[in-house]
Amino acid sequence: MNSRDNSANAFRLVGIEPDSVYDRGTPRRGRRRKVTKNLEPEKNPQFVEKKLRELSTLAEMNEEIHSTMDLDRLLQILVEKAVIGVNFERGLIYLLEGDFLRCVAFLDRVNREHASRIKDSIGFRMDETSVEVLCVRKGMPLYVQNARTDERVSQKLLKITETQEYCVVPLLGRSTVLGVLTGDKFYSRSPILPEDIDTLELFAGHISLAIENAMLFEEKKRFNEALEGKVAERTSELALANEQLSDKMRELSTLFEMSKLLGKSLHTEPVSKHILSMIRGLGHPCAIHLRVQGKSGPVFQEGLDEKYESVSATPLERDMEERLSARTDPLSIPDLHSKTWPPSLLEYLRERTIRCALLAPLRSKQTLMAALAIYASKPGSFGEDQNRFFSAFAQQASLALENALIFQDVLDRKNRLEEENISLREKIKADLKGKFIVGKSPAMNEAMDLVRKVGPTTATVILYGETGTGKELAANAIHELSPRKDAPLIKVNCAAIPDDLLESELFGHEKGAFTSAHERRMGMFQLAHRGTIFLDEIGDLSLKTQTKLLRVLQEQEVQPLGAKSPVRVDVRVIAATNKDLKRKIEDKSFRSDLYYRLNVFPIHLPPLRERRQDIKELVEFFLRKYAYLRPARARLDQSVMEVFLKYPWPGNIRELENIIERLMIIARSDAITAKDLPSELREESLKPMDVKPLGVAIEEFKKEMVAHVLSLTGGKKSKAAEMLGLPRSNFSRLLKQLGMR
């Protein structure tokens, strides 16, 4: 086999076809590559020296990536490191910016003035067919043997450089090609070898890491600016909470990117196991062990023996960890048997014929975040080269682990702040709405008297009333009157949440409690701790959920799904329903013991048809509320009010509000007339009155008359009796008879 066949096979080993190496099948200027026969790479001094130079260059590049934030300056430094590390004489970095490949860094080790002129005058459109553009499209290295004859070489490049032979490698991001890195040996005219391209591609990976770090930093900066703009519009309490979240997110931004060697996971356990699995192939250690320390204790601790099976007993003792507490570089122990260790460790060493160890600290700023221990059976296995390699490895592993730990902490804080954010926004709405409980009818006055009496207590309250009668407003008022008004009021619509999700919403769940439980989540009862929870549509709860709710009311503790122990909560419960719970008890669809737990202080909110004297005041309130929908003040025609007073209002106050809002939008003039009303409302008001028994009609007439007089007197019974010509005692008996006390 000739030299060219050897070279072609070598290029195939690095993923490059021979056709892209030798142009049109002709050897490069007749030169042949020398092959050292019968000499393994690791025993070849030149190979060892080359690998040492690569490791040194990688360490220098890592240090620059972590310390230099200006991308242009960093790229110029990195191209210089890469060119010198491969022993090239010239090198360029191109970045893909939209549809243009722009030269951002160029090094000419001989003629630096020439380099600055070339950098400012070269670039490629992505619709061109240059080697650089093809490299971006294919995402793989390309080699040019003769730039003067290769049709892929751009003419604009040939006009400003005298390039002959050069190679191009892609800068690969996580999901896209970021640009390309080129290099040549123009001045020495020595050939470019396959291992040169391999080394240049290795350095290109670290340059890609620097580019993605800078892009992430800018993206995070834009995100923070947008977030701060929204926070400024909210209340000071929400602004403070979101500012804390933004601070944590900024801390995460500088550590968000980790090396491709450590995968893409942002969770501590997968990252830690990935670190262990990567070390398995490095020199076949007898055993390895990793201990990751969290804020409140170890969050990961695992060892692998020589068969790479998990072991419960590990050789990492407290005194070893203390040795690393003040170190930033790995600690090598050439002969463990020459030291005095605890009996448990000595037994572990003898069983696995362990003689030496290397301990690498994984640090977060000034804190020892994790300790990595690697053990070998041959004394002195960890020399200076291994120390240098594991120092660089520990830097990458530290970034990944710190990223995962901070991400989990920020995620927990973010979930909590988002829930509190929603609760506080609902509280603000409740503060605004709670002041506008409109109506002075006797039935409404009686209900609000009960609200004022029970509000300052901690008693459980249940609100009965049809849909749209204002049960949520009453709950807001009760909470605002209570000593818990500064704590959150958490609202849950039991009918709106599917039954299979309601339990985790109410009581929370641990990570992994069920298939989609990827993170720990606090339940509504935990969010309402020291506050109030409003359970609307309580009558729609399933029997299973009713049982768990009963326990919360009895024991004042919740059991999150997947949790080993219950969590104490201090929560006031306000329930509401439009169902007949006694009938549901008879139907065995509602627990009687839960009913008696909830029915401590019942309040009945009357439907609108039983408080018609409030309709005029409600209409005026809604006209003011939706005045912004019209340029001029709207006036309601008397014919409209007559229709309103006759209509039965099955949807109660909510239906009335919706109709007023609609009228404010579609009315043709400032005077809103009956013609503007929905057809079904007009038709309902024109229906003849139902014929009722005389006794029923008389009783209803009495109720309406008494209610009307009371509204005229502002609820003063003595004046109402006087207007009706009745003694006060007779008027009181009439109220009792009509059920209006």
Beta strands, then each sheet from edge to edge (+ up, - down):
strand 1: 90-97
strand 2: 100-108
strand 3: 123-125
strand 4: 142-144
strand 5: 166-172
strand 6: 177-184
strand 7: 287-293
strand 8: 298-304
strand 9: 310-311
strand 10: 331-333
strand 11: 356-364
strand 12: 367-376
strand 13: 461-464
strand 14: 489-493
strand 15: 532-536
strand 16: 557-558
strand 17: 567-568
strand 18: 572-577
strand 19: 601-604
strand 20: 635-636
strand 21: 671-672
sheet 1: 3+ 2- 1+ 6- 5+ 4-
sheet 2: 9+ 8- 7+ 12- 11+ 10-
sheet 3: 14+ 15+ 18+ 13+ 19+
sheet 4: 16+ 17-
sheet 5: 20+ 21+
end
